[in-house]
Amino acid sequence: HFCVPGRLAELKHTVAFFSRALTFLEKYLRTPFPYHHYKQVFVEECPEDAITGASMGIFSTHLLYDPTIIDQAFESTRTLCISLAEQWFGFWLAPKNWGDWWLRSGLSRFLASKFCEYFFGKVEEQSFLLREAEWVYRNDDWLQSLSTSNFMHPIEVQSELVRRKSLLAVQTLSKRMGDDSFQDLLGEVLRDRKMTKEHILHTRSFFNLVKKLDTSPIVEQFRDEWVEGTGYPQFFCGYVFNRKKQQFEVALKRTSKSATSFSGMMTVRVHEVDGTYDHHIKVDDEAVLQTFPCYSRIRKSKVKHVVYENGESAEVVLARGRTDIPVLWLRFDPDMEWGLRELAVRFPEWQLIWQLELDRNIDAQIQAIRGLGEHPTSSASGVLASILANRDYFYRVRIEAARVLAGGSDMFVPVDESFSDAKRMIVAADRGIRTNFMNLQSILSFYKDRFYEVSRPAPNDFRDVAEYFVKCEIPLAIAKMRNQQNATPFELIDFLLELLDYNDNAGNPYSDGRFVSNVVRAIAHIMPTDLGETFSQIVELLQDLLKLEISLPSYHNEVACACLFALSTFQRNGFLLPNVSFFQDFLQPGNYLSVRIAAADALLRIAPLLQDVDIFVELVGFIREEENPRLCVAILDLMKEHADPKDFQAVNERNQLMVDSLWHQLVSREVSYSAAYQKALLRLYSYLWASDTPCCVLGRVLEEKHMYNSGVQTLEDLQTQAYNANLEVPSWRLEMEDKIRSQIDKRKRKMLRGVATQDDRDDYQSVTSQGLKLKISRTNQQTLAFQDWVETLDLPPWVEDQGDASFTLRRGASRMDEDDDQSSSDDEEDEDEDEDEDE
């Protein structure tokens, strides 16, 4: 392990787990590490978090952390494990084609997931996989498959969507085959003669090995749907209990937008009063309706002894639910055999409460919590508040309960304005709607009981990691709560300010940077009723925190980034005047990378308020001069996040400048060394203008074509326009010049060998008389590409301006002599030299 000077202690703490990871993977794969050595180097300004090669990994120093940091451990451990797993599936066995790249990503991330499950715990890893699936739900475009050769550029195959979706696809295959069978499969892949001989990882060979271990038709179906298909399955689920027939009627409807028809067997687990029973539905149509028997009977007893899946047991009072239905709750696909699937279920409130309290699966608990959010009743709020205060529940489940409680606090049903206040409360209670501050009071009451001493916040103590995460997330969860006037309640503002004023981390062995930054981000979301003394106090507090970051910086300058976010939010909401120069100072070199990224984000957040400054154009010019590629990638992704493609289609100078600048940056030599930089540029360009010629330059092409035909505008004028528009001369100009020279050489060879066409003869005659004239193609794509070059061309001395759409290459001492009076012996020598070059 290697790092820059001064970071040795952080390096030792960061990689302390690494020997356990290596041992775990060798044992899981039943194969030794494929190389004699493995080196890890942590460097400053690394373009990506991890750049992996055979027997070596280069990482950013942002992954290093000391024992006082809690949050970074999860990210750093997973990143290092993925790079380690890629030594087997990525370099020892490398993808054969671009369409096989998903195997490298999916298998290496699957192995890292297995180690994280062993290292952090099964529940923590289940939570991570759920968050990965939710990310795919939000970002899947329903167009891109995992294994495809239909792409514009290989960069598309290495997208973040493919990375995350490939992990979930491999997880799904592992569930369907069984953990032991899939483990045997990975060992067979590493011992397969064909793959190991050629050191390749091929999709077809991989599934051939799968068929040897699993002969069911599910394998071929899995490949067609999950690997070569697009999108993911979406289902709407429900059921009805028929008392007369004592049976269930289960309905399943496929609602996905994908053209791929996902099919297979789905498990339905019914938790009845007398036991738990699994049933199976064959999903092979748009809608499925199936009937299952109910094995339990309605009992007079109101108390039932229930045994959980993990062996625990408890006494359940059945009177809380409907006593005429012998069902506690019901789950679809409980073991996540479908992996990446989105289920929309509608269950009654009492069944969701049973599921939340009795089911020990984190997916079931989070599903029940979100379902209770659609039932704005006092009983649902009470259950969520009890889950938040219960230490026995996983901390992410408790955080989700706090978010749902806070998110449901502003759900009101309109009440007649003529009603008195007392009558309004009665009507609201009758409709099952929460009163205004009930949920806020529940959350604040829990927080003060757990983290306060007398009447002020207690000193920080983060030794209980679960309580640390709950304490950090609650301020963010309640920050967006509003009253009936759509303003932040005064007691909530006072609570957040109190957390900052009395924050004491003196006796705490861990850093409080994440807690303070979360409180500051929570303050950013407040909507005060007036901009009086309290708001001025908030602004002064943020400025003081920024000054404190200079002398006592937090980890990754989290607090400074949060302050910039808060101030930009206040400016965007109209509470403060926009101040571009303030954020530009933080964007300049010398500041920490995360601070510079936060400053760029702040500028883009206030961009719609600015009339005389175009932030997008300014940032495009900034990244052209910036030397840190990681910052450029972050700014480009932020521009994609904040940009509206509709604003970049109009034909005007600003949009044409954006097209030219981004395109020239994309094809320049400066970004050729960084794949991440190229991907970020392509993502932004494709997001704004898709794969077609941008609309804003089509008009420019047609207009300039007309000017060329009339001979009005010369190359000198174009060059002047380019400099006036501050367009950088593209670095690939020399390449274009070389291509022009090669065209001259090619025509001459054809003339000398007697294989030239009439067009070649005309060009050669033009060369001998006045030089080679290159005509501009009239097609849109070629005209645009050529004109983009011409407009930014710094004319070399061997180019003469002809005053129209063509230009002439002058013959000089450094060019091939093309005089027709050459002797025949010279022609024969040149011809022999050309033949040698061709060979």
Order of alpha helices (4+ residues) and beta strands (2+ residues): alpha-alpha-beta-beta-beta-alpha-beta-alpha-alpha-alpha-alpha-alpha-beta-alpha-alpha-beta-beta-beta-beta-beta-beta-beta-beta-beta-alpha-alpha-alpha-alpha-alpha-alpha-beta-beta-alpha-alpha-alpha-alpha-alpha-alpha-alpha-alpha-alpha-alpha-alpha-alpha-alpha-alpha-alpha-alpha-beta-beta-alpha
